[in-house]
Amino acid sequence: MTAEAREARPSEDPAADGERPLDIALLTYKGNPFCGGQGVYVRHLSRELARLGHRVEVIGSQPYPVLDEGADYADRLTLTELPSLDLYRQPDPFRTPGRDEYRDWIDALEVATMWTGGFPEPLTFSLRARRHLRARRGEFDVVHDNQTLGYGLLGDVGAPLVTTIHHPITVDRQLELDAAEGRRRRLSVRRWYAFTRMQKRVARRLPSVLTVSGTSREEIVDHLGVRQDRIHVVHIGADTDLFSPDPSVRRIPGRIVTTSSADVPLKGLVFLVEALAKVRAEHPDAHLVVVGKRPEEGPVAQAMERYGLEGAVEFVKGISDAELVDLVRSAQVACVPSLYEGFSLPAAEAMATGTPLLATTGGAIPEVAGRDGETCLAVPPGDAGALAAGLNRLLADPELRARLGTAGRERVLRHFTWARAAEGTVARYREAIARSAGGEQARSAAVRPTPDRPAAPQTFATKELAASNPESRATC
């Protein structure tokens, strides 16, 4: 369907903002909605965009996104699978595909990058997405990329491009390098994060960038070199209908809950485990439930063994939304021990349930959690002693827990909901569409033949010049 045909729809109801509903392509190279912020973002944002009256087609790779279903928007929210070779799937990660699995040169590039220790998915997904979008030119009003930042998305993708950068992955890279022991490990980290060089180059050429916090905006400017006037903060949030207080769920004495999708330095889980060992001296019933995969080796596994915490730390994964909410509700304390977060959905979701929060001041966490002693307890990142002191204080003071829990939910309701996030995102879509339309009109007027200025012939030289212009094509 062409843009002109969409504009001419006679009986279409307006969207929630009173304007014409948009056709949105929402891209995500990783879509797991239960592990990692990108999948959670796509799941909730797509739902709320559809509720506002827009048509959203999520285009994703493995693990595929799981979209919410609702009778009031079912016909406006769809999923298109754009498969990779799924080289990191369980139970055979880093697998070598069979010869019959290769479909084209992009597949070969994906495998070759993995073989050299790199992470290929942002690049290879962007190349597949470009091919897919160009084949469907005119079907979308806007293309929204969720932090792929691949070369394939430069140039013409058939519609104006808006890109979300949650935070620069260069931050993760530096934290992993700082924690790496030995030359071989540091080399491995550099190879894995080689794609961040591409993301820097791509980010600087993007016309419209969304990010989730003021802290992330500053990091994007500093780390990626994006012009500040191209970056717009649109806070995300919690599903406050799902993550809500429920007095019927019993609080378990001594229970501390945290979310850690991977045993990486960024998440700071090792410091929370060390803090738990200190806390159990005063509160023997203190125990930690981690939403995430149990590490078989590494700093967290070593700390648990060193402090004899095997029976005091439980890992859960693959639980449903309802089970996750009840788990958070059952805790006396929710904790975010991260060294850095671009936003921190776990903080917002815990606060939305009325569970008191102990969080570090890493990255954008204070923007979400609020002031120390008012809506949370805040401690410096990477400080096990400070985490232990905060946990001891909360476990010993039921009045403090109740006050922080109530204030935390009120803060989330005021500032951090997915409905607000969708409304802010649509406003940026419309700006990008208007800017693109204005640019097209200006370019058309500049080259339009007049009696005084006939159209220039397309010579071999002018064609070669256009082909070599980096703004007119996507290099890879």
Secondary structure, DSSP 8 states (H G I E B T S, - for coil): --HHHHHT-SS----TTSS---EEEEEES---TTSSHHHHHHHHHHHHHHHTT-EEEEEE-SS-------TTTGGGEEEEE-----TT-SSSTT----GGG--SHHHHHHHHHHHTT---HHHHHHHHHHHHHHHTTTS-SEEEEES---GGGSS--SS-EEEE-SS-HHHHHHHHHHH--SHHHHHHHHHHTTHHHHHHHHHTT-S-EEES-HHHHHHIIIII---GGGEEE----B-TTTS---TTS---TTEEEEE-SS--GGG-HHHHHHHHHHHTTT-TT-EEEEES---SSSHHHHHHHHTT-TTTEEEE-S--HHHHHHHHHH-SEEEE--S--SS-HHHHHHHHTT--EEEE--TTHHHHH-SBTTTBEEE-TT-HHHHHHHHHHHHH-HHHHHHHHHHHHHHHHHH-BHHHHHHHHHHHHHHHHHHHHHHHHHHHHHH--BTTB------HHHHHHHHH-TTSS---
